[in-house]
Amino acid sequence: MLDKLKLVEERFLEMEERSSQPDFYADPATATKLLREKNRLEPIVTAYRAYTKALQENADLRQMLDGALDAEMRELCQEEFTANKKMLETLEKELTLLLLPRDPNDDKNVIVEIRGGVGGEESALFAHSLFRMYSMYADKHGYKIQLLNYNETELGGVKEADFMVIGDGAYSRLKFESGVHRVQRVPETESGGRVHTSTATVAVLPEMEEAEVNIRPEDVEMQVFRSSGAGGQHINKTSSAVRLIHKPTGIVVACQEERSQVQNRERCMQMLASKLYEIEQSRIDSEVTTQRRSQVGTGMRNERIRTYNFPQGRVTDHRIGLTLYKIDPIMDGDLDEIIDALVTFDQAEKLRMENQA
């Protein structure tokens, strides 16, 4: 492990040297990529340096304990040696986690798609609640929300909401949200006070550039239409909204939130690239099904991952058996306790598989 950490430190020093050059920002795209790598390596290097320092202190204290010391000095040295040993164990665990294989998409922005599922209008209202929840979560973390496609119902529900969450590490925080979200509550339209169960599906995709995925122009059919709001009322009179159909797969993406047709098409191509990337990753992942079953969910849209029970005020994540009785804060975007637990579980599973390899 120490040899690997030494190489990481050398790479970090190289990044520091390059970022201090006067022409470093001449190519903004390259500079951004290198700074992200530098920021990713920094916590590893910091922990590594603390670990090597603790190793040296451990050796010095051991040498002192092997020497001739009076009783009082020996007791002090022994206390320091014990504390230092605990610190080494803590740092070693931290470094082991930091060196786990990283998802190459963790630093990327994400495209989130929310669709109403089973339950008619109530499912659409729940989809709106999820959109609000993720929007508030993004705001709490300094992420930016950019709408791509948003179709609402007459009662304020959401038929479909596609949006980007923009910010460093957005995918690393939201990637476990893909799947079926179930709600149990009394709908506003229910006069008898009965609890209904409805669902909405969430898909979280890393933002992919068109250049990162091979998309042949002849495979894409483009359609234009007018942007519309609830009830089909047009919010502009020009056909600026864009729908792309990928003929080989049948994937359909649409964007109507940008001002021009060109901008909407560009966003559609990003969405299409992300979906095609997801399909390819699913194909690769299916080859290691046994391993995927041991991880935090599969990210498949038909997998029920979480239940929001309003009468009992609880939220349960079924993948890790976590139940929290704080539904109101969670629906207001306080998702960190759930997300942190999912990240920790995922790290533990990766450690287990590393040890089995």
QUIWO-V885384 format. One record per backbone hydrogen bond with DSSP energy under -1.0 kcal/mol. CO is the residue of the C=O (numbers start at 1). NH is the residue of the N-H. If there is no record, write none. Layout:
# QUIWO-V885384
co->(CO;CO)
nh->(NH;NH)
This chain:
# QUIWO-V885384
co->(1;2;3;4;5;6;7;8;9;10;11;12;13;14;15;18;21;23;27;28;29;30;31;32;33;34;35;36;37;38;41;42;43;44;45;46;47;48;49;50;51;52;53;54;55;56;57;58;59;60;61;62;64;70;71;72;73;74;75;76;77;78;79;80;81;82;83;84;85;86;87;88;89;90;91;92;93;94;95;97;103;105;106;108;109;110;111;112;113;114;115;118;119;120;121;122;123;124;124;125;126;127;128;129;130;131;132;133;134;135;136;137;138;139;144;146;148;148;149;151;151;153;157;159;160;161;162;162;163;164;165;166;167;169;170;171;174;179;180;180;181;182;183;184;185;187;196;198;199;200;201;202;203;205;209;210;216;217;219;221;223;225;227;229;230;233;238;241;242;243;244;245;246;251;253;255;260;261;262;263;264;265;266;267;268;269;270;271;272;273;274;275;276;277;278;279;280;281;282;284;285;288;289;292;295;300;303;305;306;307;308;309;313;314;315;316;317;317;322;324;324;326;327;328;329;330;333;335;336;337;338;339;340;341;342;343;344;345;346;347;348;349;350;351;352;353)
nh->(5;6;7;8;9;10;11;12;13;14;15;16;17;18;19;21;24;26;31;32;33;34;35;36;37;38;39;40;41;42;45;46;47;48;49;50;51;52;53;54;55;56;57;58;59;60;61;62;63;64;65;66;67;74;75;76;77;78;79;80;81;82;83;84;85;86;87;88;89;90;91;92;93;94;95;96;97;98;99;100;106;108;172;171;207;165;205;163;203;161;201;199;122;124;125;126;127;128;158;129;130;131;132;133;134;135;136;137;138;139;140;141;143;142;166;164;256;257;162;159;160;156;153;116;151;114;148;149;112;146;110;144;170;173;174;175;177;202;305;306;200;308;198;310;196;190;185;183;117;181;115;179;113;111;212;213;219;220;247;245;243;241;235;232;233;229;240;225;255;223;253;221;250;246;244;242;264;265;266;267;268;269;270;271;272;273;274;275;276;277;278;279;280;281;282;283;284;285;286;287;288;292;293;295;297;303;180;318;182;316;184;314;327;309;324;307;321;322;317;315;326;330;331;332;334;333;335;339;340;341;342;343;344;345;346;347;348;349;350;351;352;353;354;355;356;357)
